[in-house]
Amino acid sequence: MRDEEARGWARETFVYGLASVDLYRILRNFALDPSSPEFKAPMNTIHHSRALADPSDRSIVAMNVDTPYSYAWLDLRDGPVELSMPPVPDGRYMAAELFDLYTFIVGYVSPRTTGRSGGTYLVVGPDVGAVDSGGLPVFHCPTQLCLVLIRTELFDDADLPNVIALQDGVSVRALGTPTALPLVPIEPVDVREVPTLRFVEVLDWMLQLMPVLPEDEGVRSRIGALSVAAHELQAAMTAGLAEGLADVVARTRTVRSSAEIFGSREMLQSDPLSRAAGAFLGILGNAAEEYLGVGYQGDAEGEPFDGAHRYRIHFPAGGLPPVDAFWSITVYDGDRFLYANPIGRYRVSSHDLRGIPEDADGGWTVWVQHEPHIEATGIWLPCPPGPFTLTFRTYLPGEEIRSGAWTAPPVAREDID
């Protein structure tokens, strides 16, 4: 293998493997390393967060502060695992999203897909042949581990007991006899830093649990060849990995909505760069039918956000997002983590509308600024004094959002006197 060839293959490998390598970090910290401060629960065990995320949560970039999370890492090597979900009351959003180790979406249990009556589902891995499901609906995961991520809508602080009761109605149960060897974790890597050959090492660890699918035979063969020749071609491979990172960063700058970067294998298999960009921007996102991020990459002039200015987001009368669940706008710091601020407000959502003074035109305004809000109308969303980002989320978006007929109002920059 020549240096030029190794460099090109390494560039391809970084794009193909970024999502899985970043997911490994979460797997290790959440389920494989009990000494990790982020440890949640061992394999095949459900863990519930009993509160919304806060600035101390740094395990996943751009975490939402709309829905307390529940997590279950399923080990499918010894057989299927049952997932049971409770009935969900009308007006409440609760959904289980299943991911494989590529971060492709395997499926959903949500009001949109399965209704509100709850039920038990069978999750089956790639090494299981014909299985008698006993009449249960089946999710087929192409990797030997599967992540179940559950989001439960929280209306306000007083609503927390209701959320906890729903979470307690979730269960997972492994049906097989445990025979698989324990998974021995290695140190993760940060995919946002300049890559080294350790990226390939972590990817190889994940690939042992990801049987080769026909459409991936070519790239998996090239990754295998790189792994064998890594030390001989270290300089070329390192350069190629860096070029792959540059490709991903460039793709993130062109993302218009989350619909482009999160989805099933059927949707994204021919576009590994978009899957990588999704993981880079905020891993484990939703499919467009369940959720759409509709902004923002920058202000109304296309400039990045900076707390040296203040910003106005104005919804005209009748112009709120058409959703079947709810929507929110969240501030993150320059590293895409929640910004610690004196009033503890990290997002503004449809739940906040009651009691907020309307503008003269009957519309409604979000003021995004570092300094305290002094306007007579609207609501203040605090931002850092320097660079920051905004994420606009819509849950169960209506057809007008999915088609692009409704678009988010611009973020207008205003100078501070």
Beta strands, then each sheet from edge to edge (+ up, - down):
strand 1: 47-48
strand 2: 69-75
strand 3: 81-85
strand 4: 94-99
strand 5: 105-109
strand 6: 119-124
strand 7: 138-140
strand 8: 145-152
strand 9: 171-174
strand 10: 291-295
strand 11: 305-306
strand 12: 310-315
strand 13: 327-333
strand 14: 347-349
strand 15: 364-369
strand 16: 379-382
strand 17: 387-395
strand 18: 411-414
sheet 1: 1+ 2- 8+ 4- 5+
sheet 2: 7+ 6+ 3- 9+
sheet 3: 10+ 17- 11+
sheet 4: 10+ 17- 13+ 14-
sheet 5: 16+ 15+ 12- 18+
end
